[in-house]
Each structure stands twice: as C-alpha cells, then as structure tokens.
C-alpha cells in the first residue's frame, strides 16, 4: 500500500496535476506531450512519463531530488527530467511548465528569437530566444535550454515547444500562455501580404520592464 504524501507535498502534487490538466484543456499540449514540475524544498515533483493527465491521482505522485534520484512514487518520471532539473539547479525556479503549443512551436522553426511584437516580452525578461534543436530528454537539450534562458524566464525550443518557469505554478503557466499568445500575434501579423509587423525597440521594452515592477495589487 502506498504511503500517503506529507501535507505539503500532497498540496503541491494536487496543484501540479491541475496545472498539467490545464495545459491540455487550453490546447497547449496534445495527449501526454509536455510536462510540469514543482519544487518543494529539495524535492522536485514531476509529471510521470506517458500517463494522461486526467488519470493522475494522489497515488501517482513522482518525486526526485535535484540529482534525479527517486524520492517517492513508482512511475517513471517525464523523459524531460534532465531539462527540468538543469533549470532548478541553475535558477531560482520553483515551478516549470513545458508545452508543445502550436503557435510557439511554429515560431521556433522560423526564427532564432521571437520578434518584439508585444511589450509582454518584458514579463519574460526580454526578447525570447530559441534554443537550438536537440533530442528530447537529452543533456544537450538541457544545456541549450539553459543558454536560451540566460536572464530570461521563458524560451522557445527549436522544432519542439516552450519552457517557462516561475515562483509558482500559476506564474509559470501564465508565462507559458503569454508566450504562446505573443507567438500567435506575430504569426498573424506577418501573414498579411505586403506588410511587416511594427516591432518594439529594446529601449521601449526596457521601459515596459520598469513599469511592470509596479503592476498588480500591492500587499
């Protein structure tokens, strides 16, 4: 019989499953593509490999340490575990969302950096880079991802998808959704015959970054 999870981990796992289900419900992934993780102390909870998100329950929790050693669960962790762990080790990330979102994946095949079509790029730290292609689940892909994430909280993965991180699952998910939306806007704008999208300058983006620091409600 599986031991019940400690309360903190149980709550984090429930939030992770809800976020993973949201990626399918909102069209950011198809089937079991993509993956989600959350860090609780030195434990990383992560979606298991090849299991539909609607089937996941409390007994399906998978947890590893920052070196990838299993701490809980019996299911195999996502094949993208090396990428998740690399980001946790190198950044202050507490949650990661990886998707195969349609518009973002399309953009990843066209450019090396998402053109500055909207100021919300500032919410990801600046112009969004595209990590070079590497085999999924490989250490090479993890290295490419870290380079693309330098001073950023999100990136595109060439011929693959997106990765964003945040202090919470909600923040990581919101960044994923914003990135997909920006890619969709750019693709729509560039599709108009005879016209090219107006793009923001780096200076205009920096101005937005300063203003975003005061965005939202204060405690």
C-alpha angles and dihedrals in degrees: 000000000000115000113240115253120253110262096255093050092043091055092046091049092051090051091047092052091048090052093047091051089049091058090060096039091053095045100250093123137021122221111328097337117125126029143222133213139178131196121224109181105308093335119098115202112202139175113262123246118271099352117130109242094231089064096054118111138165092281091058096064115136121197134177137172123247090273093054097255112147114251101170143003134038102240120097112257121240116292087239092065093117090058094048094047093047090055093048092049094048103038142034091257118148096176136024132196120192119186142171092221112178102231095039091049090049091052090049088065094052110045143022092226130023106251114245096258095145137026093235087084082084089067088064093049098264141314109002113242128211115232113222116256120271133160112285114258093020129130086233090061090048090054093047090049094053091051091050090048095054104135089351136098096210143030144173121246115219112253088349121068142256141315125195132168138193148163090273138020090251092054094046090049093047090053090051091051092047091050093051090048093051090050090050091050092050094048091049093048096047092049093070107104116242096009134092125206117257108241132206122244123239088249092055090049091050089052089054092048090058093050093048090062088074096041120126133011123332119225 
